[in-house]
């Protein structure tokens, strides 16, 4: 079965970009090309994209510019227990103002 056809049949609705590609993506090298390609490919298949390991505003701006749907990482909050996360969300204390871009 051709790869495109195989990919379009996978039961996924979300794809994560690994932090190794996010960490240097804003510097416009190969990591940027890979991140852009993953975002574009996922969107063409109707799949949301989440970038993990976002630590800087520059990384976040790059991801927003390339229409990444969501991000997670230390820029927003260090890892926390689920109960603590619910409290952070209720208090609106995540930074920057929104982890979801659209």
N, C-alpha and C positions, 0 to 999 in steps of 0.2 A: 504494500500500500504506500503510495507517495507520502512524504513527510507532511506536507500541508494538510492533506486529507486526514492523516492520523492525528495531527495536532488539533484540528477542528473538532474531532470526535471525543477528545479528552473531557471528562466531566469536571472541569475546573471553572471557577468564576473569578479567581484572583491569582496573580502571579507576583512573587516577591523578587526584587532585585537585591542580590547579596551585597553586603557592606563593602566587600572588596572592590566592587565596581563603583559604588557610591563615593567611596573615600577620595578618589582622585578625579571623578567625573567632571567637576567644575573647571578642571585645568585643560580641557579640550584635547585630550590624548585618546588612546585606544579605549580607555575605560569610558570616556564620554561617548564614543561611537557605539560601544556595546550597550550602554544604558539607553541611548536614544533608540537603537534597534529593538531592544527588548520592549520598551514602551510602545513603540510604533506597531510591532508585531502583535503584542497583546491586545492593543486597542482594535486592530483590524480583525481580531478574532472575537471581539466583544468581551474581553477579559479586563478586569480592573488591575491596576499595578500599584504595589506598595514597595517603597524603597526602605530598606532597613539600614541602621547604622548612621543615620543623619546626625552629624555633630556640629556642623557650622552653618551659618546663614548663607554662605556661598553655595554650599551643596543644596540647600533648600531652594534657593533662587534658581539654580540650574534645573532642578527637578520640576519646579513650577513652570519654568519656561518651556519645558518639553512635555508638559501635560501629564506628569505622573499624578496618579489619583490620591495617594496617601503616602505618609512617611512616618517612620518611627525611629527613635534614637535619643541619645543624650541631650540633643538640642531641646527636646520637649520635656524629658524626665529620665532620670536613671531608672533602672529596673525596680519595680515595686510589686508587692503582693497584690492580688486581685482586689482585696478589701481596700487597700490604700489607693488603688487606681480609681475605684468608684468615688472615693472622697475627693481626689484631685479633680475628677471630671465635674462633680457636683459643685465644687468651689470655683471652677473655671480657672484653675491656677496653672494650667499647662502653658508653656511658652514655646515658640511664638504663638500668636493668637489662634491659629487653627492648624491641626494636623491633617485635616482633610482639605484638599485644594479646590474641589469643584463644588 
